[in-house]
């Protein structure tokens, strides 16, 4: 389970940084020449997906979720969609949709992590 906690920790780090980047994009939506930024979760999900093993055609076990120590969360400048807003390539509707999606991801991950530690407390207390 500790590997799952490591993954949840990375997801929470990603979501916190993504929130800041989306806020920056929204704040600069009318700044002429500003380039939209995004956050990439490099190699994390690839390393997890590569560890999934199927024992039978109808089963997909959880497997060992090993996160590569080389996995990085990084901010990248996104090109394309030039002048969507009339000032730059920031599409406010896309940013708001990503903000909602990011909020859900953060809340889910935080809830799962909280549940894990509550379960650990229950075990330590003897199931009380």
N, C-alpha and C positions, 0 to 999 in steps of 0.2 A: 504493500500500500504506500510505502514511502516514495516509490517512483511516481505514483499518482499525485502525491502531494507536490513533488518537484514539478510535475507537469502543470498542476493547478497554479503553483507559484509563478511559473513562466507565463501562463495565460493572464494572471492578474497583473504582472509587470507589463505585458503587452497591452492590456486594456487600459491601464493607467497612462501609458505613453500615448496610445492611440487617442485617448480623450484629450490630451494636451494638443496633439497635432491637429485634430479636428477643430478644436477651439481656435487655434492659430489660423487655420484655413478660413473659418467663418469670419474671424476678426479682420482678415485681409481680403475679403471677398470683393471689396471695391478699390483695392490698391492696384494701381496700374502696373503691369509687368510682373506681379507676384506669381510665382509658380507653386501650384498645389503640392503639398507634401503628403506622404502616406507612410505607414509603418509596415515593415516586412518582418515576418516571423521566420527567419531563415533556418532551414534544416530541421526544425523541431518536429513538425508533423511528419516530415519525410522519415525521420529516424523512428518515430513511433509506428508509422504504417509499415515500415520494413520489418518490424519485430512481430507483427501480428501473424499468427500461424493458424492454419485451418486444419483441425484434426479429422473432421468429416465434412462432407460437402454441405451439410445443413447447419453446421456449427461454426461460429467465429468466436473463439475464446478471447478473453481479455489480453492474454499474453503478458510478457514483461515489457512494460513501457519504459524503455531506456532512452533518456534524453541525452543527446550528444553534448559533451562539454563545449564543443565548438559552435553550438547553436547561438545565434545572435539575434537580438531584436534591434532593428536599425531604422532610422528615418531616412527616406529617400524622396528626392524631388521627382514629381510626375509631370511628364510632358503631355502633349496631345490636347484635344479639345480646345484649341486656341480661342481665346476671347469668348468663351461661353457666356460669361456675365457682362460682357461689354468692356471689361477691364482686364480680365485675366482668365485662366482656365479653371477657376473654382466654380463648381455648380452647387449652389446652395441646397437644392433638393437632394442631391447625392450626399452632401455632407450631413444633412439632417437624418437621412436614412441610415448612414453609417453610424451616426451618433446613437440612434435607437438600437441598432444591432449590437454595437459595442457595449451599451448599457446592459442589455440582456446577457451578453457573454460574461461581463464582470459580475453581475448579480448571481448568475448560475455558479460560477467558479467560487465566489466568496461563500455562497450557501453550502456548496459541497465541502469546502475546506472546514467551515464551521461545524458541519455535521460530523466530519471525521474526528475532530478534536472533542466534540461532545461524546461521541462513541468511545473514544479513548478514556475520557473521564469516567464514563459509566463502567468500563472494564476495571479501571483502577479502584473505583469505589465498590466493586463487587456486584455490579449490575443494579445498584439502587438508583 
